[in-house]
Each structure stands twice: as C-alpha cells, then as structure tokens.
Amino acid sequence: MTDKNNKTENTFSKKIGKTNYKVTVHFSKTSNETIIDKINRLIQKECEDMSYKKYK
C-alpha cells in the first residue's frame, strides 16, 4: 500500500560532489538498525566498491 502524499514527504535529494542522490525513506517496525547506522553502512559499502574499482 503506497500513499503518494506520504511518499512525497519521505523523499529528499542530496548532492554530494557531482552526484545527486534521491532518497525515499521508509522504516521497518522490526529493524534494530538506526537510520544513522544504515547511512554509515551504505557510505562505507560505496567507498569499498569505489576502492575496488580503482585498484582492479
């Protein structure tokens, strides 16, 4: 079930360097991970991927 008004409120854009990120946020009621934990994990994974591509 998706509510367009609710989805609009939970979407934001962020430009980091030359990359534009469009983020839609939703929350799991059963998750033990905070939003800060999740963002840090995603950034770390992206940096690892970039490092891997650089040295491949």
PQR file of N, CA, C, O and H, with PARSE charges and radii, in Angstrom:
ATOM      1  N   MET A   1       0.846  -1.187   0.000 -0.4000 1.5000
ATOM      2  CA  MET A   1       0.000   0.000   0.000 -0.0000 2.0000
ATOM      3  C   MET A   1       0.885   1.241   0.000  0.5500 1.7000
ATOM      4  O   MET A   1       1.653   1.452   0.939 -0.5500 1.4000
ATOM      5  N   THR A   2       0.786   2.061  -1.038 -0.4000 1.5000
ATOM      6  CA  THR A   2       1.600   3.269  -1.137 -0.0000 2.0000
ATOM      7  C   THR A   2       0.703   4.497  -1.195  0.5500 1.7000
ATOM      8  O   THR A   2      -0.214   4.569  -2.012 -0.5500 1.4000
ATOM      9  H   THR A   2       0.162   1.890  -1.800  0.4000 1.0000
ATOM     10  N   ASP A   3       0.968   5.440  -0.341 -0.4000 1.5000
ATOM     11  CA  ASP A   3       0.251   6.710  -0.324 -0.0000 2.0000
ATOM     12  C   ASP A   3       1.161   7.754  -0.962  0.5500 1.7000
ATOM     13  O   ASP A   3       2.233   8.046  -0.432 -0.5500 1.4000
ATOM     14  H   ASP A   3       1.714   5.381   0.323  0.4000 1.0000
ATOM     15  N   LYS A   4       0.740   8.325  -2.107 -0.4000 1.5000
ATOM     16  CA  LYS A   4       1.597   9.277  -2.829 -0.0000 2.0000
ATOM     17  C   LYS A   4       1.983  10.466  -1.963  0.5500 1.7000
ATOM     18  O   LYS A   4       3.128  10.914  -2.021 -0.5500 1.4000
ATOM     19  H   LYS A   4      -0.131   8.087  -2.538  0.4000 1.0000
ATOM     20  N   ASN A   5       1.068  10.986  -1.167 -0.4000 1.5000
ATOM     21  CA  ASN A   5       1.383  12.130  -0.308 -0.0000 2.0000
ATOM     22  C   ASN A   5       2.437  11.747   0.725  0.5500 1.7000
ATOM     23  O   ASN A   5       3.376  12.506   0.964 -0.5500 1.4000
ATOM     24  H   ASN A   5       0.138  10.622  -1.119  0.4000 1.0000
ATOM     25  N   ASN A   6       2.288  10.579   1.336 -0.4000 1.5000
ATOM     26  CA  ASN A   6       3.251  10.108   2.325 -0.0000 2.0000
ATOM     27  C   ASN A   6       4.609   9.874   1.675  0.5500 1.7000
ATOM     28  O   ASN A   6       5.636  10.193   2.274 -0.5500 1.4000
ATOM     29  H   ASN A   6       1.525   9.963   1.142  0.4000 1.0000
ATOM     30  N   LYS A   7       4.636   9.321   0.458 -0.4000 1.5000
ATOM     31  CA  LYS A   7       5.893   9.059  -0.238 -0.0000 2.0000
ATOM     32  C   LYS A   7       6.617  10.368  -0.543  0.5500 1.7000
ATOM     33  O   LYS A   7       7.841  10.435  -0.438 -0.5500 1.4000
ATOM     34  H   LYS A   7       3.802   9.062  -0.029  0.4000 1.0000
ATOM     35  N   THR A   8       5.873  11.408  -0.920 -0.4000 1.5000
ATOM     36  CA  THR A   8       6.474  12.708  -1.197 -0.0000 2.0000
ATOM     37  C   THR A   8       7.136  13.269   0.059  0.5500 1.7000
ATOM     38  O   THR A   8       8.218  13.851  -0.023 -0.5500 1.4000
ATOM     39  H   THR A   8       4.878  11.354  -1.006  0.4000 1.0000
ATOM     40  N   GLU A   9       6.514  13.106   1.198 -0.4000 1.5000
ATOM     41  CA  GLU A   9       7.067  13.608   2.448 -0.0000 2.0000
ATOM     42  C   GLU A   9       8.315  12.833   2.867  0.5500 1.7000
ATOM     43  O   GLU A   9       9.151  13.358   3.602 -0.5500 1.4000
ATOM     44  H   GLU A   9       5.636  12.633   1.265  0.4000 1.0000
ATOM     45  N   ASN A  10       8.445  11.593   2.406 -0.4000 1.5000
ATOM     46  CA  ASN A  10       9.557  10.744   2.803 -0.0000 2.0000
ATOM     47  C   ASN A  10      10.645  10.674   1.742  0.5500 1.7000
ATOM     48  O   ASN A  10      11.466   9.757   1.765 -0.5500 1.4000
ATOM     49  H   ASN A  10       7.766  11.167   1.809  0.4000 1.0000
ATOM     50  N   THR A  11      10.669  11.620   0.815 -0.4000 1.5000
ATOM     51  CA  THR A  11      11.663  11.644  -0.252 -0.0000 2.0000
ATOM     52  C   THR A  11      12.450  12.949  -0.178  0.5500 1.7000
ATOM     53  O   THR A  11      11.879  14.023   0.008 -0.5500 1.4000
ATOM     54  H   THR A  11      10.002  12.365   0.795  0.4000 1.0000
ATOM     55  N   PHE A  12      13.773  12.839  -0.328 -0.4000 1.5000
ATOM     56  CA  PHE A  12      14.598  14.036  -0.374 -0.0000 2.0000
ATOM     57  C   PHE A  12      15.762  13.807  -1.328  0.5500 1.7000
ATOM     58  O   PHE A  12      16.101  12.671  -1.659 -0.5500 1.4000
ATOM     59  H   PHE A  12      14.237  11.966  -0.480  0.4000 1.0000
ATOM     60  N   SER A  13      16.359  14.893  -1.757 -0.4000 1.5000
ATOM     61  CA  SER A  13      17.517  14.843  -2.651 -0.0000 2.0000
ATOM     62  C   SER A  13      18.712  15.470  -1.955  0.5500 1.7000
ATOM     63  O   SER A  13      18.575  16.411  -1.173 -0.5500 1.4000
ATOM     64  H   SER A  13      16.084  15.816  -1.489  0.4000 1.0000
ATOM     65  N   LYS A  14      19.885  14.930  -2.256 -0.4000 1.5000
ATOM     66  CA  LYS A  14      21.125  15.449  -1.680 -0.0000 2.0000
ATOM     67  C   LYS A  14      22.210  15.353  -2.730  0.5500 1.7000
ATOM     68  O   LYS A  14      22.388  14.304  -3.349 -0.5500 1.4000
ATOM     69  H   LYS A  14      19.996  14.166  -2.891  0.4000 1.0000
ATOM     70  N   LYS A  15      22.937  16.441  -2.938 -0.4000 1.5000
ATOM     71  CA  LYS A  15      24.049  16.446  -3.878 -0.0000 2.0000
ATOM     72  C   LYS A  15      25.344  16.329  -3.090  0.5500 1.7000
ATOM     73  O   LYS A  15      25.618  17.134  -2.199 -0.5500 1.4000
ATOM     74  H   LYS A  15      22.793  17.293  -2.435  0.4000 1.0000
ATOM     75  N   ILE A  16      26.133  15.323  -3.425 -0.4000 1.5000
ATOM     76  CA  ILE A  16      27.437  15.123  -2.810 -0.0000 2.0000
ATOM     77  C   ILE A  16      28.445  15.081  -3.944  0.5500 1.7000
ATOM     78  O   ILE A  16      28.449  14.155  -4.754 -0.5500 1.4000
ATOM     79  H   ILE A  16      25.910  14.669  -4.149  0.4000 1.0000
ATOM     80  N   GLY A  17      29.301  16.096  -3.992 -0.4000 1.5000
ATOM     81  CA  GLY A  17      30.234  16.207  -5.115 -0.0000 2.0000
ATOM     82  C   GLY A  17      29.448  16.447  -6.387  0.5500 1.7000
ATOM     83  O   GLY A  17      28.638  17.371  -6.457 -0.5500 1.4000
ATOM     84  H   GLY A  17      29.298  16.849  -3.334  0.4000 1.0000
ATOM     85  N   LYS A  18      29.682  15.621  -7.394 -0.4000 1.5000
ATOM     86  CA  LYS A  18      28.968  15.740  -8.664 -0.0000 2.0000
ATOM     87  C   LYS A  18      27.806  14.763  -8.767  0.5500 1.7000
ATOM     88  O   LYS A  18      27.179  14.648  -9.820 -0.5500 1.4000
ATOM     89  H   LYS A  18      30.340  14.870  -7.337  0.4000 1.0000
ATOM     90  N   THR A  19      27.519  14.061  -7.679 -0.4000 1.5000
ATOM     91  CA  THR A  19      26.465  13.046  -7.690 -0.0000 2.0000
ATOM     92  C   THR A  19      25.238  13.545  -6.951  0.5500 1.7000
ATOM     93  O   THR A  19      25.340  14.037  -5.828 -0.5500 1.4000
ATOM     94  H   THR A  19      28.029  14.154  -6.824  0.4000 1.0000
ATOM     95  N   ASN A  20      24.074  13.419  -7.582 -0.4000 1.5000
ATOM     96  CA  ASN A  20      22.800  13.739  -6.949 -0.0000 2.0000
ATOM     97  C   ASN A  20      22.158  12.447  -6.460  0.5500 1.7000
ATOM     98  O   ASN A  20      22.031  11.486  -7.219 -0.5500 1.4000
ATOM     99  H   ASN A  20      23.991  13.019  -8.495  0.4000 1.0000
ATOM    100  N   TYR A  21      21.755  12.425  -5.197 -0.4000 1.5000
ATOM    101  CA  TYR A  21      21.099  11.267  -4.616 -0.0000 2.0000
ATOM    102  C   TYR A  21      19.647  11.619  -4.349  0.5500 1.7000
ATOM    103  O   TYR A  21      19.363  12.662  -3.761 -0.5500 1.4000
ATOM    104  H   TYR A  21      21.859  13.205  -4.580  0.4000 1.0000
ATOM    105  N   LYS A  22      18.730  10.771  -4.770 -0.4000 1.5000
ATOM    106  CA  LYS A  22      17.316  10.916  -4.437 -0.0000 2.0000
ATOM    107  C   LYS A  22      16.973   9.762  -3.513  0.5500 1.7000
ATOM    108  O   LYS A  22      17.096   8.598  -3.892 -0.5500 1.4000
ATOM    109  H   LYS A  22      18.961   9.924  -5.248  0.4000 1.0000
ATOM    110  N   VAL A  23      16.545  10.083  -2.309 -0.4000 1.5000
ATOM    111  CA  VAL A  23      16.339   9.078  -1.276 -0.0000 2.0000
ATOM    112  C   VAL A  23      14.880   9.049  -0.863  0.5500 1.7000
ATOM    113  O   VAL A  23      14.279  10.084  -0.573 -0.5500 1.4000
ATOM    114  H   VAL A  23      16.445  11.029  -2.001  0.4000 1.0000
ATOM    115  N   THR A  24      14.331   7.867  -0.842 -0.4000 1.5000
ATOM    116  CA  THR A  24      12.994   7.660  -0.300 -0.0000 2.0000
ATOM    117  C   THR A  24      13.147   6.836   0.966  0.5500 1.7000
ATOM    118  O   THR A  24      13.747   5.762   0.946 -0.5500 1.4000
ATOM    119  H   THR A  24      14.819   7.027  -1.077  0.4000 1.0000
ATOM    120  N   VAL A  25      12.608   7.333   2.060 -0.4000 1.5000
ATOM    121  CA  VAL A  25      12.797   6.721   3.363 -0.0000 2.0000
ATOM    122  C   VAL A  25      11.543   5.957   3.771  0.5500 1.7000
ATOM    123  O   VAL A  25      10.422   6.455   3.659 -0.5500 1.4000
ATOM    124  H   VAL A  25      12.120   8.206   2.077  0.4000 1.0000
ATOM    125  N   HIS A  26      11.759   4.751   4.241 -0.4000 1.5000
ATOM    126  CA  HIS A  26      10.681   4.010   4.898 -0.0000 2.0000
ATOM    127  C   HIS A  26      11.305   3.241   6.052  0.5500 1.7000
ATOM    128  O   HIS A  26      12.498   2.940   6.019 -0.5500 1.4000
ATOM    129  H   HIS A  26      12.669   4.347   4.332  0.4000 1.0000
ATOM    130  N   PHE A  27      10.538   2.928   7.045 -0.4000 1.5000
ATOM    131  CA  PHE A  27      11.064   2.329   8.252 -0.0000 2.0000
ATOM    132  C   PHE A  27      10.422   0.977   8.517  0.5500 1.7000
ATOM    133  O   PHE A  27       9.212   0.801   8.372 -0.5500 1.4000
ATOM    134  H   PHE A  27       9.569   3.173   7.072  0.4000 1.0000
ATOM    135  N   SER A  28      11.257   0.035   8.905 -0.4000 1.5000
ATOM    136  CA  SER A  28      10.781  -1.288   9.304 -0.0000 2.0000
ATOM    137  C   SER A  28      10.453  -1.252  10.795  0.5500 1.7000
ATOM    138  O   SER A  28      11.210  -0.703  11.595 -0.5500 1.4000
ATOM    139  H   SER A  28      12.240   0.178   9.022  0.4000 1.0000
ATOM    140  N   LYS A  29       9.352  -1.826  11.145 -0.4000 1.5000
ATOM    141  CA  LYS A  29       8.969  -1.869  12.558 -0.0000 2.0000
ATOM    142  C   LYS A  29       9.767  -2.910  13.329  0.5500 1.7000
ATOM    143  O   LYS A  29       9.768  -2.899  14.560 -0.5500 1.4000
ATOM    144  H   LYS A  29       8.736  -2.272  10.495  0.4000 1.0000
ATOM    145  N   THR A  30      10.447  -3.812  12.622 -0.4000 1.5000
ATOM    146  CA  THR A  30      11.192  -4.883  13.285 -0.0000 2.0000
ATOM    147  C   THR A  30      12.699  -4.694  13.232  0.5500 1.7000
ATOM    148  O   THR A  30      13.435  -5.544  13.733 -0.5500 1.4000
ATOM    149  H   THR A  30      10.446  -3.821  11.622  0.4000 1.0000
ATOM    150  N   SER A  31      13.179  -3.617  12.647 -0.4000 1.5000
ATOM    151  CA  SER A  31      14.617  -3.398  12.484 -0.0000 2.0000
ATOM    152  C   SER A  31      15.273  -2.969  13.794  0.5500 1.7000
ATOM    153  O   SER A  31      14.674  -2.273  14.614 -0.5500 1.4000
ATOM    154  H   SER A  31      12.581  -2.927  12.240  0.4000 1.0000
ATOM    155  N   ASN A  32      16.520  -3.404  13.964 -0.4000 1.5000
ATOM    156  CA  ASN A  32      17.311  -2.968  15.126 -0.0000 2.0000
ATOM    157  C   ASN A  32      18.355  -1.940  14.727  0.5500 1.7000
ATOM    158  O   ASN A  32      19.090  -1.447  15.582 -0.5500 1.4000
ATOM    159  H   ASN A  32      17.007  -3.970  13.298  0.4000 1.0000
ATOM    160  N   GLU A  33      18.436  -1.605  13.435 -0.4000 1.5000
ATOM    161  CA  GLU A  33      19.432  -0.682  12.897 -0.0000 2.0000
ATOM    162  C   GLU A  33      18.838   0.728  12.834  0.5500 1.7000
ATOM    163  O   GLU A  33      17.732   0.915  12.328 -0.5500 1.4000
ATOM    164  H   GLU A  33      17.838  -2.006  12.740  0.4000 1.0000
ATOM    165  N   THR A  34      19.579   1.726  13.352 -0.4000 1.5000
ATOM    166  CA  THR A  34      19.100   3.108  13.283 -0.0000 2.0000
ATOM    167  C   THR A  34      19.367   3.657  11.879  0.5500 1.7000
ATOM    168  O   THR A  34      20.114   3.056  11.107 -0.5500 1.4000
ATOM    169  H   THR A  34      20.478   1.575  13.763  0.4000 1.0000
ATOM    170  N   ILE A  35      18.767   4.781  11.554 -0.4000 1.5000
ATOM    171  CA  ILE A  35      18.979   5.411  10.253 -0.0000 2.0000
ATOM    172  C   ILE A  35      20.450   5.823  10.101  0.5500 1.7000
ATOM    173  O   ILE A  35      21.007   5.729   9.007 -0.5500 1.4000
ATOM    174  H   ILE A  35      18.160   5.270  12.181  0.4000 1.0000
ATOM    175  N   ILE A  36      21.067   6.270  11.169 -0.4000 1.5000
ATOM    176  CA  ILE A  36      22.488   6.641  11.133 -0.0000 2.0000
ATOM    177  C   ILE A  36      23.343   5.411  10.828  0.5500 1.7000
ATOM    178  O   ILE A  36      24.268   5.482  10.018 -0.5500 1.4000
ATOM    179  H   ILE A  36      20.614   6.346  12.058  0.4000 1.0000
ATOM    180  N   ASP A  37      23.037   4.285  11.473 -0.4000 1.5000
ATOM    181  CA  ASP A  37      23.762   3.037  11.200 -0.0000 2.0000
ATOM    182  C   ASP A  37      23.624   2.645   9.731  0.5500 1.7000
ATOM    183  O   ASP A  37      24.600   2.256   9.091 -0.5500 1.4000
ATOM    184  H   ASP A  37      22.286   4.227  12.131  0.4000 1.0000
ATOM    185  N   LYS A  38      22.427   2.750   9.213 -0.4000 1.5000
ATOM    186  CA  LYS A  38      22.157   2.366   7.830 -0.0000 2.0000
ATOM    187  C   LYS A  38      22.920   3.265   6.846  0.5500 1.7000
ATOM    188  O   LYS A  38      23.553   2.771   5.912 -0.5500 1.4000
ATOM    189  H   LYS A  38      21.634   3.066   9.733  0.4000 1.0000
ATOM    190  N   ILE A  39      22.857   4.575   7.060 -0.4000 1.5000
ATOM    191  CA  ILE A  39      23.552   5.513   6.162 -0.0000 2.0000
ATOM    192  C   ILE A  39      25.055   5.271   6.208  0.5500 1.7000
ATOM    193  O   ILE A  39      25.713   5.246   5.168 -0.5500 1.4000
ATOM    194  H   ILE A  39      22.344   4.976   7.819  0.4000 1.0000
ATOM    195  N   ASN A  40      25.600   5.092   7.404 -0.4000 1.5000
ATOM    196  CA  ASN A  40      27.039   4.821   7.522 -0.0000 2.0000
ATOM    197  C   ASN A  40      27.411   3.523   6.810  0.5500 1.7000
ATOM    198  O   ASN A  40      28.451   3.464   6.153 -0.5500 1.4000
ATOM    199  H   ASN A  40      25.065   5.112   8.249  0.4000 1.0000
ATOM    200  N   ARG A  41      26.594   2.495   6.923 -0.4000 1.5000
ATOM    201  CA  ARG A  41      26.853   1.224   6.251 -0.0000 2.0000
ATOM    202  C   ARG A  41      26.825   1.402   4.739  0.5500 1.7000
ATOM    203  O   ARG A  41      27.681   0.865   4.036 -0.5500 1.4000
ATOM    204  H   ARG A  41      25.749   2.544   7.457  0.4000 1.0000
ATOM    205  N   LEU A  42      25.849   2.149   4.234 -0.4000 1.5000
ATOM    206  CA  LEU A  42      25.746   2.374   2.792 -0.0000 2.0000
ATOM    207  C   LEU A  42      26.934   3.176   2.257  0.5500 1.7000
ATOM    208  O   LEU A  42      27.462   2.861   1.191 -0.5500 1.4000
ATOM    209  H   LEU A  42      25.154   2.585   4.805  0.4000 1.0000
ATOM    210  N   ILE A  43      27.357   4.206   2.986 -0.4000 1.5000
ATOM    211  CA  ILE A  43      28.508   5.008   2.559 -0.0000 2.0000
ATOM    212  C   ILE A  43      29.772   4.155   2.573  0.5500 1.7000
ATOM    213  O   ILE A  43      30.569   4.216   1.637 -0.5500 1.4000
ATOM    214  H   ILE A  43      26.928   4.463   3.852  0.4000 1.0000
ATOM    215  N   GLN A  44      29.962   3.366   3.619 -0.4000 1.5000
ATOM    216  CA  GLN A  44      31.142   2.505   3.702 -0.0000 2.0000
ATOM    217  C   GLN A  44      31.161   1.511   2.548  0.5500 1.7000
ATOM    218  O   GLN A  44      32.212   1.284   1.949 -0.5500 1.4000
ATOM    219  H   GLN A  44      29.315   3.316   4.380  0.4000 1.0000
ATOM    220  N   LYS A  45      30.006   0.911   2.225 -0.4000 1.5000
ATOM    221  CA  LYS A  45      29.925  -0.045   1.124 -0.0000 2.0000
ATOM    222  C   LYS A  45      30.269   0.632  -0.200  0.5500 1.7000
ATOM    223  O   LYS A  45      30.997   0.062  -1.013 -0.5500 1.4000
ATOM    224  H   LYS A  45      29.152   1.095   2.712  0.4000 1.0000
ATOM    225  N   GLU A  46      29.758   1.839  -0.424 -0.4000 1.5000
ATOM    226  CA  GLU A  46      30.053   2.558  -1.665 -0.0000 2.0000
ATOM    227  C   GLU A  46      31.542   2.887  -1.763  0.5500 1.7000
ATOM    228  O   GLU A  46      32.127   2.769  -2.839 -0.5500 1.4000
ATOM    229  H   GLU A  46      29.167   2.303   0.236  0.4000 1.0000
ATOM    230  N   CYS A  47      32.158   3.295  -0.661 -0.4000 1.5000
ATOM    231  CA  CYS A  47      33.596   3.589  -0.665 -0.0000 2.0000
ATOM    232  C   CYS A  47      34.404   2.325  -0.958  0.5500 1.7000
ATOM    233  O   CYS A  47      35.389   2.375  -1.695 -0.5500 1.4000
ATOM    234  H   CYS A  47      31.682   3.391   0.213  0.4000 1.0000
ATOM    235  N   GLU A  48      33.997   1.209  -0.391 -0.4000 1.5000
ATOM    236  CA  GLU A  48      34.679  -0.054  -0.670 -0.0000 2.0000
ATOM    237  C   GLU A  48      34.554  -0.413  -2.148  0.5500 1.7000
ATOM    238  O   GLU A  48      35.523  -0.848  -2.769 -0.5500 1.4000
ATOM    239  H   GLU A  48      33.197   1.168   0.207  0.4000 1.0000
ATOM    240  N   ASP A  49      33.370  -0.230  -2.703 -0.4000 1.5000
ATOM    241  CA  ASP A  49      33.154  -0.515  -4.124 -0.0000 2.0000
ATOM    242  C   ASP A  49      34.015   0.388  -4.998  0.5500 1.7000
ATOM    243  O   ASP A  49      34.598  -0.075  -5.978 -0.5500 1.4000
ATOM    244  H   ASP A  49      32.583   0.124  -2.198  0.4000 1.0000
ATOM    245  N   MET A  50      34.101   1.663  -4.658 -0.4000 1.5000
ATOM    246  CA  MET A  50      34.910   2.602  -5.426 -0.0000 2.0000
ATOM    247  C   MET A  50      36.390   2.237  -5.333  0.5500 1.7000
ATOM    248  O   MET A  50      37.112   2.307  -6.328 -0.5500 1.4000
ATOM    249  H   MET A  50      33.627   2.040  -3.862  0.4000 1.0000
ATOM    250  N   SER A  51      36.838   1.849  -4.145 -0.4000 1.5000
ATOM    251  CA  SER A  51      38.229   1.457  -3.944 -0.0000 2.0000
ATOM    252  C   SER A  51      38.545   0.205  -4.747  0.5500 1.7000
ATOM    253  O   SER A  51      39.616   0.109  -5.346 -0.5500 1.4000
ATOM    254  H   SER A  51      36.251   1.793  -3.337  0.4000 1.0000
ATOM    255  N   TYR A  52      37.637  -0.744  -4.769 -0.4000 1.5000
ATOM    256  CA  TYR A  52      37.828  -1.981  -5.520 -0.0000 2.0000
ATOM    257  C   TYR A  52      37.963  -1.687  -7.013  0.5500 1.7000
ATOM    258  O   TYR A  52      38.837  -2.242  -7.679 -0.5500 1.4000
ATOM    259  H   TYR A  52      36.766  -0.666  -4.283  0.4000 1.0000
ATOM    260  N   LYS A  53      37.105  -0.818  -7.536 -0.4000 1.5000
ATOM    261  CA  LYS A  53      37.147  -0.470  -8.964 -0.0000 2.0000
ATOM    262  C   LYS A  53      38.423   0.282  -9.309  0.5500 1.7000
ATOM    263  O   LYS A  53      38.964   0.118 -10.403 -0.5500 1.4000
ATOM    264  H   LYS A  53      36.396  -0.367  -6.995  0.4000 1.0000
ATOM    265  N   LYS A  54      38.906   1.102  -8.388 -0.4000 1.5000
ATOM    266  CA  LYS A  54      40.101   1.907  -8.625 -0.0000 2.0000
ATOM    267  C   LYS A  54      41.339   1.021  -8.769  0.5500 1.7000
ATOM    268  O   LYS A  54      42.203   1.293  -9.603 -0.5500 1.4000
ATOM    269  H   LYS A  54      38.466   1.235  -7.500  0.4000 1.0000
ATOM    270  N   TYR A  55      41.426  -0.030  -7.965 -0.4000 1.5000
ATOM    271  CA  TYR A  55      42.617  -0.865  -7.958 -0.0000 2.0000
ATOM    272  C   TYR A  55      42.464  -2.144  -8.767  0.5500 1.7000
ATOM    273  O   TYR A  55      43.365  -2.982  -8.762 -0.5500 1.4000
ATOM    274  H   TYR A  55      40.724  -0.250  -7.288  0.4000 1.0000
ATOM    275  N   LYS A  56      41.370  -2.307  -9.445 -0.4000 1.5000
ATOM    276  CA  LYS A  56      41.154  -3.505 -10.256 -0.0000 2.0000
ATOM    277  C   LYS A  56      41.872  -3.439 -11.568  0.5500 1.7000
ATOM    278  O   LYS A  56      41.789  -4.374 -12.364 -0.5500 1.4000
ATOM    279  H   LYS A  56      40.638  -1.626  -9.449  0.4000 1.0000
TER
END
